[in-house]
C-alpha cells in the first residue's frame, strides 16, 4: 500500500467509526461512546436537524 492509499484507507476508517457512533435504527440510541477516540475531551457534536440545534457536550467524559 502506498502513502496515498494508506491516507485514503485511514480517512475511510475514521469515517466509518464516526458513522458507527451516530447512526442507529428508529427507537435505538446512538453509540456515542464509540466517538471517544475521535474527539478531544471538550469535543462537541451538534444536531442541526431541528429548528434549534441540539448541542451534545461532554460525551467523551463520564
N, C-alpha and C positions, 0 to 999 in steps of 0.2 A: 504494500500500500504506500503510495507516495504521499507527500505532505498535503497536497490539495485534497486527496481522497480522505486522508485522516481528519482534516478540518471539517469536511462535509459530513463525515461519519459522526464527529463529535457534536456538531450543530443538530443533526438528526436525533442523536441520543438525548440531548438536553431537551429538545422539543417534545419528544415522547415522554420524558419524565414530567414535564410541566402538564401536558395533557392528561397523563395518568392521575395527576393530583386534582385536577379541576373538572374533568369530565365524568359524569355519572348519570345513571338512569333515573327517571322520574320516581320520586319517593325515596331515593337514596341520598346520602350526603357526600360532599366532596371529600377526598382523602388528602386534606391539606398537609398532613404530616409528611407526605412524600416530597413536599417542596422544601423541607428543612435544609437540604444540601445546596439548594439553588439560590437562596436569598441571604443577604446579610441579616444579622439579628434584628435590625429595625425595618426590614423589608415590608412592603405593603402590597396588597392586592386590591384593586378597585373594580367592583362590579358596576359597570356603567350601562347596564341594560334597563334600569328603571329610570323613572323621571328624576329621582335624586340618587346620585351614585352612592353605593354602599362601600364603605372603607373597612377592610378586614385587616386589622393590625394585630401584632403580637402573635401571629400564627406560628411563629418559629419557637417562641418561648412558652413554657408551660407555667 
